[in-house]
Amino acid sequence: MRSRRAALVLLLPLLAAAVQTSAALPFIVLHGIGDQCANHGVATFTKLLSEWSASDGHCLYCTVSLLHSLPSKHSSAPIEMLVIKLLSSFPREIGSGTWDSWVMPLQQQADIVCNKVKEMEQLRSGYNIVGLSQGNLIGRAVVEFCDGGPPVKNFISLGGPHAGTASVPLCGSGIFCIIVDALLKLEIYSDYVQAHLAPSGYLKIPTDMEDYLKSCRFLPKLNNEIPEGRNATYKERFSSLENLVLIMFEDDAVLIPRETSWFGYYPDGAFDPVLPPQKTTLYEEDWIGLKTLDEAGRVKFVSVAGGHLGISKGDMRKYIVPYLVDRSSSKTLWWSISDLVGVTWHAARELALGLTESDGAVLGSLSS
Ligand SMILES: *[C@@H]1O[C@H](CO)[C@@H](O)[C@H](O)[C@H]1NC(C)=O
């Protein structure tokens, strides 16, 4: 132990140098529904990834919650009336993560993120995206739709409903969820719901594909699913990613089916069987370049233990961090040194803090 500590002392100045001269690209974290950057789970997640990869992480879409301004009582009016009344009386400030992630249409959320990344000087020469659940669709929209945005290099997706989901994310209890549940009882592909409930933008009921393709406003466009609406630019941009890491949670009960995290889904018209990604039309006809990327060896299909977003620290290090650290070949030697220092640093911190490595889920309390 003593000699280990001595080695640490010697290595610490090196660490400082490694951090200062770090050339790793910055990354952004796009959180899931009902979450916000200030929440403990996503804040810790961003901080740990930043530390472990020696890169700058930014959780975007970060503001205060407006949920405290929700009315605490509701009348006995019919539920749909209540919904409409409540929705129109809520403050609609842009950028309130918790509230807007539920009610702001995804295209609008993606436009906001697109403008933010264009304004961020530090992303100029490229950046990586880490998406959580619904945040993955926003991230993909930024890759595909954001004209003039900085280049996205690696895209690491945790529990993303990439091919849609056949069920709405769990909301919970309380007045807010009463509203959401009531909205979902209305027609999900109606203009009203499409304009007021973000998840309706990727709800894909396999037995109702006609309405989905006609009226769902977000995912059909994002996935180039509409025959007469396919845009080669989306494909070109998406297939220029250096790596696409698709992490699926083995016990995910929020995404239906969980294979949607890998772009797997039900066939049109039926709820079984779940098709693996390579057997879907999106892949076979290469609508967005997933096949192109896969054949170039740039898609990593990863399956980890745990429920929705319940990633362990060990799996974060194994499947996310390697794509955030600088891996350019000219820096190989330097980085093998700094990797060593990084590992040592981690050990030093734990010694200093008297911690042992715990492998508990960081994001375990997140809803979606
Ligand atoms: C395809 O998307 C690009 C980028 O958003 C846009 O500039 C272009 O006009 C689109 N093309 C068509 C045919 O819609």
Ligand as a Chemical Component Dictionary entry (heavy atoms), coordinates in Angstrom:
data_LIG
# 
_chem_comp.id                   LIG 
_chem_comp.type                 NON-POLYMER 
_chem_comp.pdbx_formal_charge   0 
_chem_comp.three_letter_code    LIG 
# 
loop_
_chem_comp_atom.comp_id 
_chem_comp_atom.atom_id 
_chem_comp_atom.alt_atom_id 
_chem_comp_atom.type_symbol 
_chem_comp_atom.charge 
_chem_comp_atom.model_Cartn_x 
_chem_comp_atom.model_Cartn_y 
_chem_comp_atom.model_Cartn_z 
_chem_comp_atom.pdbx_ordinal 
LIG C1 C1 C 0 -33.092 17.208 -47.207 1  
LIG O1 O1 O 0 -32.578 17.710 -45.997 2  
LIG C2 C2 C 0 -31.662 18.771 -46.152 3  
LIG C3 C3 C 0 -31.072 19.084 -44.797 4  
LIG O2 O2 O 0 -32.034 19.403 -43.859 5  
LIG C4 C4 C 0 -32.366 19.950 -46.796 6  
LIG O3 O3 O 0 -31.474 21.015 -46.968 7  
LIG C5 C5 C 0 -32.957 19.525 -48.132 8  
LIG O4 O4 O 0 -33.719 20.563 -48.670 9  
LIG C6 C6 C 0 -33.818 18.297 -47.969 10 
LIG N1 N1 N 0 -34.190 17.789 -49.270 11 
LIG C7 C7 C 0 -35.431 17.551 -49.600 12 
LIG C8 C8 C 0 -35.640 16.986 -50.958 13 
LIG O5 O5 O 0 -36.365 17.733 -48.836 14 
# 
loop_
_chem_comp_bond.comp_id 
_chem_comp_bond.atom_id_1 
_chem_comp_bond.atom_id_2 
_chem_comp_bond.value_order 
_chem_comp_bond.pdbx_ordinal 
LIG C1 O1 SING 1  
LIG C1 C6 SING 2  
LIG O1 C2 SING 3  
LIG C2 C3 SING 4  
LIG C2 C4 SING 5  
LIG C3 O2 SING 6  
LIG C4 O3 SING 7  
LIG C4 C5 SING 8  
LIG C5 O4 SING 9  
LIG C5 C6 SING 10 
LIG C6 N1 SING 11 
LIG N1 C7 SING 12 
LIG C7 C8 SING 13 
LIG C7 O5 DOUB 14 
# 
